[in-house]
Amino acid sequence: MNAVSADSRKGWSVNMEDRSAALEITLLKRTYVLPWNQFLYAEGGDDEVRAVFATHDVIMKGAGLMALLADLAAQNITVVQEPSRPDRFQTGADRLIREVIVQKVEAG
């Protein structure tokens, strides 16, 4: 049985036992599946994290996102979910994603 942590209040799910082949980004109107083998790096702090893949940049804004940065470094995140509009304004949560932006990397 896999150990999967799914806390919808924080906005991301991790699998601690098996490494997922891809990261699923679920936005309100679109879903992206980005393969981990195209992951280049992640950077950020408690209020914003940027994950860079070969074809897309994923920017996540919120609170307590240093834990997200650590999960990205371990590549054990399975899903990042954009919150519904009412959930963006919840208060009191230690860790949560308020906004997710996916941008296609333009070939230079």
Secondary structure, DSSP 8 states (H G I E B T S, - for coil): ---EEEETTTTEEEESSS--SEEEEE-SS-EEEEEGGGEEEEEE-SSEEEEEESSEEEEEEEESTHHHHHHHHHT-EEEEE---TGGGG--S-SSEEEEEEEEE----
